[in-house]
Amino acid sequence: MAVETKKMANLAAMGGNFGDQIKSWPERIRTFYNDVRTEVRKVTTPTWKEVRATTTVVVITVFIFAVYFWVIDYFILHGMTALFDYFRNH
């Protein structure tokens, strides 16, 4: 069901119409803004120690995945090359 159809169905279920929804926009915007401000107040900045720790984890993880994909790529490349050479010679 499309988003607009769902909105219209919700309005019909609540007994409201489009005019009532438009009239409630300022209050809904005000409520949304207050909710955003409340959530932003909960945000904290990480300490330098936390930044270093998470950066170290990311760098190590990227290195591990790079080695893993290099090994997989190496074996696929050499396996396909051996397979093509086998069929070319037979």
N, C-alpha and C positions, 0 to 999 in steps of 0.2 A: 504494500500500500504506500502511496506517495506521501511525502512529508506534509504537504498542504492538505491532503485528504485526511490524514491523522489529526491535524490541527482542527479542521472543521468538525470531525467526529468528536473530538474532545470538547469543543465549544458546544456542540449540540447536546452532549451528555451532561454538561454542566448547566445547561439552560441559558447560556449567554449567547450574545451575537457579536458580530464583528465590531460594531460600534462600542460595545462595552469593553472589548479587548483593547481597542485603540485608546479609550479613556484611561485604562489601567496602566498604560505604558510608563508614564512618569513615576508612578509608585514602584513598578517593577524595576525600572532603571535605577532608582534610588536604592532599592533593596539589594540589587546586584552590586552596585558600587560599594555599599557598606560591607557586603560579604567579601568582596575583593580586598578592601582595606583590612578587614579582620584577618584574612589569610596571609596577607603580605606582612603583617606585624609578627606572624609566627616564623617567618623566614630568618634563618641565622647564617652568618658567614662562616665558612669552615676555617679552622686554625691553620697556621702554616704547616704544622706537623701532619694534620689530616690531608692537606693538599699534596705534600710530598709522598705520603703513604699511598694515596690513591693513584698518583701519577706513576709511582714505582710499579704498582700492580698492573696498570694499563700497559706500560712499556714492556714488562716481562711477558704479559699475556700476548701482546702483539708479536713479540719475538718468537714465542712458542708456536703460535699459529703460522707464522712465516716459515719456520723450519718444517712444521708438519705439512704445509701445502707444497713446499719445495720437494720434500721427500716423495709425496704422492705424485706430483708432476713428473719427477725424475723417473719413477717406476712406470708410470703410464707411457711416457715418451719412449723409454727403452723397450717396453713391452710391445707397443704398437710398431716400433721400428723392426723389432725381431719378427713380429708377425707378418709384416709386409715383405720383409726379406725372405722369409720362409715360403710365402706364396709366390713370390716373384721367381724363385729358383726352382719351384716344382711345377 
